[in-house]
């Protein structure tokens, strides 16, 4: 996993604009991948960002990158708490919630729709997605929007601009350590 991969998939999270990002990357050796994750964590943890492998199998890894302080705040939202609590998440500690999400992802029954709450999606959009079985949305961008369309479009544009900016700066020699905003 390269810095380019992290920037491509996680720039808004690295910039402090988004709670979390989830992406799939290829790997050849599981232990090399885990070493790379440890290396990135040694650089990013002091900035408040953490990488966690959620699933590693068959040459593909699902990686969760998140801002610890943002996740804690997001999970304290009453609507988010209710959704997660109804699904058996231990909402008192975000680290236990992440472990529970990892278990749900690896259960292989279906991908847990509540994952959007771990990525910083608006609770009304996550709830709308769950209640409507991913149908009847008002707009589709980086996620399906059931709530405020204009705010979502603005957010999508901000994320796209951030990613482009980070990719350009990285190509010009700025490291991921320098790009990541402390928080």
C-alpha positions as CSV (number, residue, x, y, z in Angstrom):
1,X,0.0,0.0,0.0
2,X,1.5,3.3,-1.1
3,X,1.1,6.9,0.1
4,X,-0.6,7.5,-3.3
5,X,-3.2,4.9,-2.5
6,X,-3.9,6.4,0.9
7,X,-4.2,9.9,-0.6
8,X,-6.4,8.8,-3.4
9,X,-8.9,7.1,-1.1
10,X,-8.5,9.1,2.1
11,X,-7.5,12.7,1.4
12,X,-10.7,14.2,3.0
13,X,-10.0,12.1,6.1
14,X,-6.3,13.1,6.2
15,X,-7.4,16.8,5.8
16,X,-9.7,16.6,8.7
17,X,-12.8,17.1,6.6
18,X,-14.2,13.6,6.9
19,X,-14.4,11.1,9.8
20,X,-13.3,8.1,7.9
21,X,-12.5,6.3,4.7
22,X,-12.8,2.7,3.7
23,X,-11.0,1.2,0.7
24,X,-9.8,-2.0,-0.8
25,X,-6.1,-2.6,-1.7
26,X,-4.2,-5.5,-3.2
27,X,-1.5,-7.2,-1.2
28,X,0.9,-10.0,-1.9
29,X,2.0,-10.9,1.6
30,X,-0.2,-10.4,4.6
31,X,2.7,-9.7,6.9
32,X,4.2,-7.1,4.6
33,X,0.8,-5.4,4.5
34,X,0.6,-5.4,8.3
35,X,4.1,-3.9,8.5
36,X,3.0,-1.2,6.1
37,X,-0.1,-0.4,8.2
38,X,2.1,-0.2,11.3
39,X,4.5,2.2,9.5
40,X,1.6,4.4,8.4
41,X,0.2,4.4,11.9
42,X,3.5,5.5,13.3
43,X,3.3,8.5,11.1
44,X,-0.4,9.3,11.3
45,X,-1.3,8.4,14.9
46,X,0.4,11.6,16.2
47,X,-1.9,13.5,13.9
48,X,-5.0,11.7,15.2
49,X,-5.5,9.3,12.3
50,X,-5.4,5.5,12.5
51,X,-5.5,2.7,9.9
52,X,-7.1,-0.6,10.7
53,X,-7.3,-3.7,8.5
54,X,-11.0,-4.7,8.6
55,X,-10.6,-7.8,6.4
56,X,-7.6,-9.5,4.8
57,X,-8.2,-12.3,2.4
58,X,-7.5,-13.6,-1.0
59,X,-5.0,-10.9,-1.9
60,X,-7.4,-8.1,-1.0
61,X,-7.5,-6.0,2.1
62,X,-10.3,-3.7,3.3
63,X,-8.7,-0.8,5.2
64,X,-10.5,1.6,7.5
65,X,-8.7,5.0,8.0
66,X,-10.3,7.3,10.6
67,X,-9.9,10.3,12.8
68,X,-10.3,9.2,16.4
69,X,-11.8,12.4,17.7
70,X,-14.2,12.8,14.8
71,X,-15.5,9.2,15.2
72,X,-16.0,9.7,18.9
73,X,-18.1,12.8,18.2
74,X,-20.1,11.2,15.4
75,X,-21.0,8.2,17.5
76,X,-22.3,10.4,20.3
77,X,-25.0,11.7,17.9
78,X,-28.3,10.4,19.3
79,X,-29.5,9.1,15.9
80,X,-26.2,7.3,15.3
81,X,-26.2,5.9,18.8
82,X,-29.7,4.5,18.3
83,X,-28.9,2.8,15.0
84,X,-25.8,1.2,16.4
85,X,-27.3,0.3,19.7
86,X,-30.2,-1.5,17.8
87,X,-27.6,-3.5,15.9
88,X,-25.7,-4.6,19.0
89,X,-22.8,-2.1,19.0
90,X,-21.2,-1.3,22.3
91,X,-21.5,2.5,21.8
92,X,-19.8,3.6,25.0
93,X,-16.3,3.2,23.5
94,X,-15.4,3.9,19.8
95,X,-12.7,1.2,19.8
96,X,-15.3,-1.4,20.8
97,X,-17.6,-0.1,18.1
98,X,-14.9,-0.5,15.5
99,X,-14.3,-4.1,16.7
100,X,-18.0,-4.8,16.4
101,X,-18.1,-3.3,12.9
102,X,-15.1,-5.5,11.9
103,X,-17.0,-8.6,13.2
104,X,-20.1,-7.5,11.2
105,X,-18.0,-7.0,8.0
106,X,-16.4,-10.4,8.4
107,X,-19.7,-12.2,9.1
108,X,-20.2,-12.3,5.3
109,X,-24.0,-12.3,5.5
110,X,-24.3,-8.8,4.0
111,X,-22.2,-5.7,4.2
112,X,-23.4,-3.7,7.3
113,X,-25.2,-0.6,6.1
114,X,-24.4,1.3,9.3
115,X,-20.8,1.6,8.1
116,X,-21.7,5.1,6.8
117,X,-21.8,6.2,10.5
118,X,-18.1,5.3,10.8
119,X,-17.3,7.3,7.6
120,X,-18.9,10.6,8.6
121,X,-22.0,10.3,6.5
122,X,-25.0,12.2,7.8
123,X,-27.1,10.0,10.1
124,X,-30.2,10.9,8.2
125,X,-28.6,9.5,5.0
126,X,-27.5,6.3,6.7
127,X,-30.9,5.8,8.3
128,X,-32.6,6.6,4.9
129,X,-30.4,4.0,3.2
130,X,-31.2,1.4,5.8
131,X,-35.0,2.1,5.9
132,X,-35.3,2.3,2.1
133,X,-33.1,-0.7,1.3
134,X,-30.8,1.6,-0.7
135,X,-33.8,2.8,-2.9
136,X,-35.8,6.0,-3.1
137,X,-32.8,8.3,-2.5
138,X,-32.9,11.9,-3.5
139,X,-29.4,12.1,-5.0
140,X,-26.4,9.8,-5.4
141,X,-22.8,11.1,-5.2
142,X,-20.2,9.7,-2.9
143,X,-23.1,8.1,-0.9
144,X,-26.9,8.0,-1.4
145,X,-28.5,11.1,-0.1
146,X,-31.9,11.0,1.7
147,X,-31.5,14.3,3.5
148,X,-30.1,17.7,2.5
149,X,-29.1,17.5,-1.2
150,X,-27.5,20.9,-1.5
151,X,-25.3,20.3,1.5
152,X,-24.3,16.9,0.2
153,X,-23.4,18.3,-3.2
154,X,-21.3,20.9,-1.5
155,X,-19.6,18.3,0.6
156,X,-18.9,16.1,-2.4
157,X,-17.3,19.0,-4.3
158,X,-15.2,19.8,-1.3
159,X,-14.0,16.2,-1.0
160,X,-13.2,16.1,-4.7
161,X,-11.2,19.4,-4.6
162,X,-9.3,18.2,-1.5
163,X,-8.4,14.9,-3.1
164,X,-7.1,16.7,-6.2
165,X,-5.1,19.2,-4.1
166,X,-3.5,16.4,-2.0
167,X,-2.7,14.4,-5.1
168,X,-1.0,17.4,-6.8
169,X,0.9,18.4,-3.7
170,X,2.1,14.8,-3.2
171,X,3.3,14.6,-6.8
172,X,5.3,17.7,-6.1
173,X,7.1,16.1,-3.1
174,X,4.9,16.8,-0.1
175,X,4.8,13.7,2.1
176,X,1.7,12.2,3.7
177,X,3.1,13.3,7.1
178,X,3.1,16.9,5.9
179,X,-0.2,16.7,4.2
180,X,-2.1,15.2,7.1
181,X,-3.7,17.8,9.3
182,X,-3.3,17.3,13.1
183,X,-6.5,17.0,15.1
